[in-house]
């Protein structure tokens, strides 16, 4: 399934379900049943997903398991983990509100990145087309190769800039998720470990959080557990400052 299409469907599903459960105070099954009957009014995939999940609930499945089994929308592990946590703690309304805001933030970030990428891509393609024409109709091939090398270098720099923005956004989302879980009653060690689902298990940041979660379970402090070692001095300073105030103000769980 196309990533952007799936993210749109997931966001619409979450917005509608959160509205019915939180604002209208409907029971989860009743809300899903209503969504399933609204085929002419909402996107068919959203209604089909609601029908499928409603059927799984009637068959005795937990909501988180029903999401995992849904063939119409691909709910990621972070989404499923939050609904499983909500089932354990009885905070489905708050979990749906958090997930709705998370989906909206992700949509806004992708829109901003797409908008920022349009102009550089347009410039690169225009310059490439002009260079090809020059090769055919003039003897300026060496100039074209130089220009192409510059554009390639420019593209690599742009890639690293976008990558840095995405990583920073994921760190922000990871700490927001930790805060939600901790305030809901989850231990800080489990909350840090759960944040790995957002960062990715294979990323440098994901490995850092996974190791920190394990160390926290052994009783180490926040700064000892994270042992921040990053070339980003500003990020390191901000995290160390946050850990210092959290540990010395009796509010470790508020970091």
C-alpha positions as CSV (number, residue, x, y, z in Angstrom):
1,X,0.0,0.0,0.0
2,X,1.3,3.5,-0.9
3,X,2.8,5.1,2.3
4,X,1.2,8.5,1.9
5,X,-2.2,7.0,1.0
6,X,-2.0,4.8,4.1
7,X,-1.0,7.6,6.4
8,X,-4.0,9.7,5.1
9,X,-6.4,6.8,5.8
10,X,-4.9,6.2,9.2
11,X,-5.2,9.9,10.1
12,X,-8.8,10.1,9.0
13,X,-9.7,6.9,10.8
14,X,-8.1,8.2,14.0
15,X,-9.8,11.7,13.7
16,X,-13.2,10.2,13.3
17,X,-12.8,7.6,16.0
18,X,-11.4,10.1,18.5
19,X,-14.3,12.5,17.8
20,X,-16.9,9.8,18.4
21,X,-15.2,8.3,21.5
22,X,-13.8,11.4,23.2
23,X,-16.2,14.2,22.1
24,X,-19.4,12.2,21.7
25,X,-18.6,9.8,24.5
26,X,-19.6,6.8,22.5
27,X,-18.6,3.2,23.3
28,X,-15.8,1.9,21.1
29,X,-17.9,-0.8,19.5
30,X,-20.8,1.7,18.9
31,X,-18.4,4.2,17.3
32,X,-16.8,1.6,15.0
33,X,-20.3,0.4,14.0
34,X,-21.4,3.9,13.2
35,X,-18.2,4.5,11.1
36,X,-18.8,1.2,9.2
37,X,-22.3,2.3,8.2
38,X,-21.2,5.7,6.9
39,X,-19.9,4.5,3.5
40,X,-21.4,7.3,1.5
41,X,-20.1,10.0,3.9
42,X,-16.5,9.0,4.5
43,X,-13.7,7.3,2.6
44,X,-14.6,3.7,1.8
45,X,-11.3,2.3,3.2
46,X,-11.9,4.0,6.5
47,X,-15.4,2.6,6.8
48,X,-14.2,-0.9,5.6
49,X,-11.5,-0.8,8.3
50,X,-14.0,0.1,10.9
51,X,-16.3,-2.7,9.8
52,X,-13.4,-5.2,9.9
53,X,-12.2,-4.1,13.4
54,X,-15.7,-4.1,14.7
55,X,-16.1,-7.7,13.6
56,X,-12.9,-8.7,15.3
57,X,-14.1,-7.1,18.5
58,X,-17.3,-9.1,18.3
59,X,-15.2,-12.2,17.9
60,X,-13.4,-11.5,21.2
61,X,-10.3,-9.8,19.9
62,X,-8.7,-6.9,21.8
63,X,-8.7,-3.6,20.0
64,X,-4.9,-3.6,19.6
65,X,-5.0,-7.1,18.0
66,X,-7.9,-6.1,15.7
67,X,-5.8,-3.2,14.5
68,X,-2.9,-5.5,13.8
69,X,-5.2,-7.8,11.7
70,X,-6.9,-5.0,9.7
71,X,-6.2,-5.5,6.0
72,X,-7.5,-2.0,4.9
73,X,-5.2,0.2,6.9
74,X,-1.6,-0.6,7.9
75,X,-1.4,0.5,11.6
76,X,2.2,0.8,12.7
77,X,3.7,-0.7,15.8
78,X,3.7,2.6,17.6
79,X,0.0,3.0,17.0
80,X,-0.8,-0.6,18.1
81,X,1.5,-0.3,21.2
82,X,-0.4,2.9,22.3
83,X,-3.8,1.2,22.0
84,X,-2.5,-1.8,23.9
85,X,-1.3,0.5,26.7
86,X,-4.7,2.2,26.7
87,X,-6.4,-1.1,27.1
88,X,-4.3,-1.9,30.1
89,X,-4.7,1.5,31.7
90,X,-8.3,2.3,30.7
91,X,-7.3,5.6,29.0
92,X,-8.5,5.0,25.4
93,X,-9.8,8.6,25.0
94,X,-6.5,10.1,25.9
95,X,-4.6,7.6,23.7
96,X,-6.8,8.4,20.7
97,X,-6.3,12.1,21.3
98,X,-2.5,11.6,21.5
99,X,-2.5,9.5,18.3
100,X,-4.7,12.0,16.5
101,X,-2.3,14.8,17.3
102,X,0.7,12.6,16.3
103,X,-0.9,11.9,12.9
104,X,-1.5,15.6,12.4
105,X,2.0,16.5,13.3
106,X,3.4,13.8,11.0
107,X,1.2,15.1,8.1
108,X,2.3,18.7,8.7
109,X,6.0,17.6,8.8
110,X,5.7,15.7,5.5
111,X,3.9,18.6,3.9
112,X,6.6,21.0,5.0
113,X,9.4,18.7,3.8
114,X,7.7,18.1,0.4
115,X,7.2,21.9,0.0
116,X,10.8,22.5,0.9
117,X,12.1,19.9,-1.6
118,X,10.1,21.1,-4.6
119,X,12.2,24.2,-5.4
120,X,15.6,22.4,-5.2
121,X,14.4,19.5,-7.3
122,X,13.0,21.9,-9.9
123,X,16.3,23.8,-10.0
124,X,18.3,20.6,-10.4
125,X,16.0,19.3,-13.2
126,X,16.0,22.6,-15.0
127,X,19.8,22.9,-14.8
128,X,20.2,19.3,-15.9
129,X,18.0,19.8,-18.9
130,X,19.8,23.0,-19.9
131,X,23.1,21.2,-19.5
132,X,22.0,18.4,-21.9
133,X,21.0,20.9,-24.5
134,X,24.3,22.6,-24.2
135,X,26.1,19.3,-24.8
136,X,24.1,18.8,-28.0
137,X,24.3,22.3,-29.4
138,X,27.7,23.6,-28.2
139,X,31.2,22.6,-27.2
140,X,30.7,23.4,-23.5
141,X,30.8,19.8,-22.4
142,X,33.4,20.5,-19.7
143,X,31.2,23.2,-18.3
144,X,28.3,20.9,-18.2
145,X,30.3,18.2,-16.3
146,X,31.3,20.9,-13.8
147,X,27.8,22.0,-13.4
148,X,26.5,18.5,-13.0
149,X,29.1,17.8,-10.3
150,X,28.0,20.9,-8.4
151,X,24.3,19.8,-8.7
152,X,25.2,16.4,-7.4
153,X,27.1,17.9,-4.4
154,X,24.1,20.2,-3.8
155,X,21.7,17.2,-3.8
156,X,23.8,15.3,-1.3
157,X,23.9,18.4,1.0
158,X,20.1,18.8,0.7
159,X,19.6,15.1,1.5
160,X,21.6,15.4,4.7
161,X,19.7,18.5,5.7
162,X,16.3,16.8,5.2
163,X,17.6,13.7,7.1
164,X,18.6,15.9,10.0
165,X,15.2,17.5,10.1
166,X,13.5,14.0,10.1
167,X,15.7,12.7,12.9
168,X,15.1,15.7,15.0
169,X,11.3,15.3,14.5
170,X,11.5,11.6,15.5
171,X,13.4,12.5,18.7
172,X,10.7,15.0,19.5
173,X,8.0,12.4,18.9
174,X,9.9,9.9,21.0
175,X,10.0,12.2,24.0
176,X,6.4,13.1,23.6
177,X,5.4,9.4,23.5
178,X,7.6,8.8,26.6
179,X,5.8,11.6,28.4
180,X,2.4,10.3,27.6
181,X,3.2,6.8,28.7
182,X,4.8,7.9,32.0
183,X,1.9,10.1,32.9
184,X,-0.4,7.2,32.2
185,X,1.4,5.1,34.7
186,X,4.1,3.3,32.7
187,X,7.5,2.9,34.2
188,X,10.2,5.2,32.7
189,X,12.3,2.2,31.6
190,X,9.3,0.8,29.6
191,X,8.4,4.2,28.2
192,X,12.0,4.7,26.9
193,X,12.0,1.2,25.4
194,X,8.6,1.9,23.7
195,X,10.0,5.0,22.1
196,X,12.4,2.8,20.1
197,X,9.4,1.9,17.9
198,X,9.3,5.6,16.8
199,X,13.0,6.0,16.2
200,X,13.6,2.6,14.5
201,X,15.5,-0.3,15.9
202,X,18.3,0.0,13.3
203,X,19.0,3.7,13.8
204,X,21.7,5.2,16.0
205,X,19.0,7.0,18.0
206,X,16.9,3.8,18.4
207,X,19.9,1.9,19.6
208,X,20.6,4.7,22.1
209,X,17.1,4.5,23.5
210,X,17.0,0.7,23.6
211,X,20.2,0.7,25.6
212,X,19.0,3.4,27.9
213,X,15.8,1.5,28.6
214,X,17.7,-1.5,29.6
215,X,20.1,0.5,31.9
216,X,17.1,2.3,33.5
217,X,15.6,-1.1,34.3
218,X,18.8,-1.8,36.3
219,X,18.4,1.4,38.4
220,X,20.8,3.7,36.6
221,X,20.1,7.5,36.5
222,X,18.8,9.2,33.3
223,X,22.2,10.7,32.4
224,X,24.0,7.4,33.1
225,X,21.5,5.5,31.1
226,X,21.5,7.7,28.0
227,X,25.2,8.6,28.1
228,X,24.6,11.1,25.3
229,X,27.4,11.0,22.8
230,X,26.5,13.1,19.8
231,X,28.2,15.6,17.6
232,X,25.1,17.9,18.0
233,X,26.3,20.0,20.9
234,X,23.0,21.8,21.2
235,X,21.0,18.6,21.5
236,X,23.5,17.2,24.0
237,X,23.3,20.3,26.1
238,X,19.5,20.4,26.1
239,X,19.2,16.7,27.0
240,X,21.8,17.0,29.8
241,X,20.1,20.1,31.2
242,X,16.7,18.3,31.1
243,X,18.1,15.3,32.9
244,X,19.8,17.4,35.5
245,X,16.6,19.3,36.4
246,X,14.5,16.2,36.3
247,X,16.8,14.3,38.7
248,X,17.3,17.1,41.1
249,X,13.7,18.3,41.4
250,X,12.0,15.1,42.2
251,X,10.4,15.0,38.8
252,X,12.4,12.4,37.0
253,X,9.3,11.0,35.3
254,X,8.6,14.5,33.8
255,X,11.7,14.6,31.6
